[in-house]
């Protein structure tokens, strides 16, 4: 019985991994050409997409500056401000 419980937990974890929109995702930096580049620190860039009201934090690939990894996506309301560092 424990085996089936662990199997179900594993399957739930795997399905959550693939359905979570906030996981790390490889992206092309060119995909953000229509977004505002709000802040840049080293290889980290914070983009604001005003049309979709989202904020994306992208880590630029040090070996290929045309690609990167989206670390987080924030959906914001119409009067939202950028996420603050803690």
MILO-169196 format. One line per 10 residues: number of its first residue (from 1); their letters; for each residue x, y, z of C-alpha. Coordinates in nm, 3 decimals, always signed. Each point is the difference from the previous one (the first is absolute). Layout:
BEGIN
NUM = A = X:Y:Z | ...;
% end
This chain:
BEGIN
1 = XXXXXXXXXX = +0.000:+0.000:+0.000 | +0.287:+0.240:+0.074 | +0.143:-0.071:-0.344 | -0.319:+0.120:-0.170 | -0.011:+0.308:+0.222 | +0.356:+0.091:-0.096 | -0.075:-0.072:-0.364 | -0.298:+0.237:+0.005 | +0.209:+0.269:+0.175 | +0.273:-0.036:-0.262;
11 = XXXXXXXXXX = -0.249:+0.026:-0.286 | -0.155:+0.311:+0.160 | +0.342:+0.159:+0.036 | +0.089:-0.070:-0.362 | -0.332:+0.134:-0.129 | +0.043:+0.316:+0.213 | +0.348:+0.048:-0.146 | -0.140:+0.008:-0.354 | -0.308:+0.209:+0.080 | +0.172:+0.268:+0.214;
21 = XXXXXXXXXX = +0.038:+0.322:-0.205 | +0.264:+0.131:+0.242 | +0.266:-0.262:-0.072 | +0.329:+0.087:-0.168 | -0.046:+0.009:-0.377 | +0.251:+0.054:-0.280 | -0.097:+0.303:-0.211 | +0.138:+0.209:-0.285 | +0.096:+0.350:+0.113 | -0.143:+0.127:-0.332;
31 = XXXXXXXXXX = -0.346:-0.105:+0.125 | +0.018:+0.298:+0.236 | +0.064:+0.264:-0.268 | -0.349:+0.145:+0.053 | +0.038:+0.002:+0.381 | +0.147:+0.281:+0.210 | +0.344:-0.073:+0.145 | -0.060:+0.134:+0.350 | +0.320:-0.099:+0.176 | +0.320:-0.180:-0.082;
41 = XXXXXXXXXX = +0.262:-0.131:+0.242 | +0.276:-0.207:-0.154 | -0.168:-0.286:-0.183 | -0.341:+0.051:+0.164 | -0.258:+0.209:-0.185 | -0.347:+0.098:+0.123 | -0.247:+0.045:-0.286 | -0.346:+0.155:+0.020 | -0.264:-0.093:-0.257 | -0.265:+0.271:+0.033;
51 = XXXXXXXXXX = -0.238:-0.163:-0.248 | -0.026:-0.325:+0.199 | +0.078:+0.167:+0.337 | +0.281:-0.241:+0.083 | +0.353:+0.028:+0.138 | +0.267:-0.250:-0.103 | +0.342:-0.043:+0.158 | +0.243:-0.141:-0.257 | +0.349:-0.134:+0.064 | +0.197:+0.047:-0.324;
61 = XXXXXXXXXX = +0.206:-0.301:-0.106 | +0.371:+0.093:+0.046 | +0.098:-0.218:-0.299 | -0.268:+0.132:-0.237 | -0.145:+0.345:+0.068 | -0.293:-0.068:-0.236 | -0.152:-0.255:+0.238 | -0.079:-0.001:+0.367 | -0.203:-0.156:+0.277 | -0.323:+0.150:+0.128;
71 = XXXXXXXXXX = +0.026:-0.035:+0.376 | -0.337:+0.140:+0.100 | -0.315:+0.139:-0.155 | -0.219:+0.240:+0.195 | -0.353:+0.087:-0.104 | -0.097:+0.345:+0.123 | -0.313:+0.211:+0.010 | -0.044:+0.323:-0.196 | +0.154:+0.223:+0.269 | +0.270:-0.238:+0.113;
81 = XXXXXX = +0.357:+0.104:+0.068 | +0.310:-0.210:-0.065 | +0.076:-0.272:+0.253 | +0.236:+0.123:+0.270 | +0.313:-0.179:+0.114 | -0.002:-0.132:+0.355;
% end
